[in-house]
C-alpha cells in the first residue's frame, strides 16, 4: 500500500479514534502545564516517549498516549519535537501502526516528529527486517513527509542535530530479537553525521531503542555497541537516549558520552512517564514527567555544556 493511501486511511481512522477517546471516561486532563525553567533563554525543547506499545484493543494505552500528547500540546513554550523511542507498537502490525498514527494525526501538534524502531516494531516472529522497516517507513513517511528508506536517519531542529539509529537485522545479529544490529555502513554514517554536527559547546542527540553497551544493561543491547561507542566518544556533548529496559529513568556518563535510560510509557497506572528536555546555552535540562497525568516526578538531570 502506498504512502498516499496509508495517509488517507490514517486520517479517516483518526476521526474514529477522536469519537471513541474523547467520549470515553478518563479523557480529561489534570495537573499543571509544562513550564520551562527559563523560557526567555530556551533554545530548544522536545519530549521523549519510549515503549508506547500501541496494541489493538488495549484501550488504556490509546488513552494514555492521547492524554500525553495533549499535555505536551499545552506546554507554555510549545513543542519543537516529539521523539518516539521505539516499541511504538506491540507487534509491528499494520493495524497497530494505523492506530498509532491516527492518534498522532489527531493530537500531536509538535513541530517535528521522530520515531525510532524497537524490537517489537520489528517482531521477528512475523516479519523480516526488510518488511518491518518498509512498514515503519511507509507510515512515518506518510505522516511526516520524509523519504526515509533505512531504519536510521538524521534531522536538524533549531540548529541542533538529532540522530536516530535502528537495527538492520530482525534478530539483532545474535539470534535474539531483543537486540539491535548496526551494519558497518550505519556505523560509518553515524561517524559522518557526528562530524558534521560537532560544534564547541553544542549537544548532539542520539536516539536508539536499545541501550548501547552490555555493562549498562545485561540483555537486548546493540551489536556492535562497542564500535558505536568508539564513534560516539570521539565527539563532545553527545547525549544518547534509549528505551527498551522498562526500568526507571536514569543517567550515567562514560568517557564523555551521556547515556539516558527512558522509562516505560505504557506502564499501566504510572501516568505515561517520559522526558521533557530543555536546551540552554550552557546546559541541557532533562526532567521526567508523567505526561498522561500532567505531573512532574522528582527526577531532574542537568548536563553541562
Secondary structure, DSSP 8 states (H G I E B T S, - for coil): --HHHHHHHHHHHHHHHHHHHHHSTT-S--S-----TTGGG--EEEEEEB---B-TT-HHHHHHHHHHHHHHHT-TT--SEEEE-S--BSS--HHHHHHHHHHHHHH---S-EEE---HHHH-TTT--HHHHHHHHHHHHHHHH-----SS-EEEEETTEEEEE---SSTTTTTT-TTSEE--HHHHHHHHHHHHHH--TT--EEEE-SS-S-TTT-SSS-EETHHHHHHHHTTSTTEEEEE--S----EEEEETTEEEEE--BTT-TTS--EEEEEEE-SSEEEEEEEETTTTEEEEEEEEEE-
